[in-house]
Amino acid sequence: MTVYPAMISSSRRATWLAEVSARITEAEASTSARTATILLLASTGFNTSEAVQELWADMDALAVLRDVRRRL
């Protein structure tokens, strides 16, 4: 069953919005720190290809969270 925003009570929507926003904040901080670490390691010649792939997967998940927040 698809849940439409109009079907969600305002208190539940507010709770979900707060939770999604908190997760987005955590994900943004984490990806920012990982990006800085990857750039530092790459500048020393360390192979960061696997870490970059994982970072892209996390960035995709962050995009999904942002889309969910936008739809709430």
Secondary structure, DSSP 8 states (H G I E B T S, - for coil): ----GGGS-HHHHHHHHHHHHHHHHHHHHHHHHHHHHHHHHHHTT---HHHHHHHHHHHHHHHHHHHHHHH-
